[in-house]
Amino acid sequence: MWATTVPITSEEQNEHYTGVLHELVMRGNLSQKEGEYVELSSLLIEAYEDEHYPIRAGSPAEVIKTLMEANNLKQKDLARIFGTESMVSMVLKGTRPLNAEHIKGLSKRFHVSPAVFF
């Protein structure tokens, strides 16, 4: 069949197993064995990609900028959370750190865990 129980060691293997996984997930209505394969191969693919394609953690300012862009917001749209537009600007430039109230407000506004701002 298509089972793997060993770590993925090459880009070719990763592409193959990712393709098989995609086909199974898109097909849906999986048997128990197929469901187990999806779980195992997902873990193996994730381990390979974590090692070979690490994602650099963004600074709090980078995270805010990304969330603003994804939601088509401008600095003025966050002024209520920060108190003033100038405070938003300082945080985005990295000259002022986020405080607990900022993080709470941003977390609520964007529906994300407060942990993304650390």
FENBELLIN-V999724 format. One record per residue. PHI is phi as a letter, one per 40 degrees, with the letter a starting at -180 (999 if undefined). Layout:
PHI ; PHI
//
This chain:
999 ; b ; c ; b ; b ; b ; d ; c ; b ; a ; c ; c ; c ; d ; c ; c ; c ; c ; c ; c ; d ; d ; d ; c ; c ; c ; c ; g ; f ; c ; c ; c ; c ; c ; c ; c ; c ; d ; c ; c ; c ; c ; c ; c ; c ; c ; c ; c ; c ; c ; c ; c ; b ; c ; b ; c ; c ; c ; c ; d ; c ; c ; c ; c ; d ; c ; c ; c ; c ; c ; b ; f ; b ; b ; d ; c ; c ; b ; d ; c ; c ; c ; h ; a ; c ; c ; c ; d ; d ; c ; c ; c ; c ; g ; c ; b ; c ; c ; b ; d ; c ; c ; c ; c ; c ; c ; d ; c ; c ; b ; f ; b ; c ; d ; c ; c ; c ; b
//
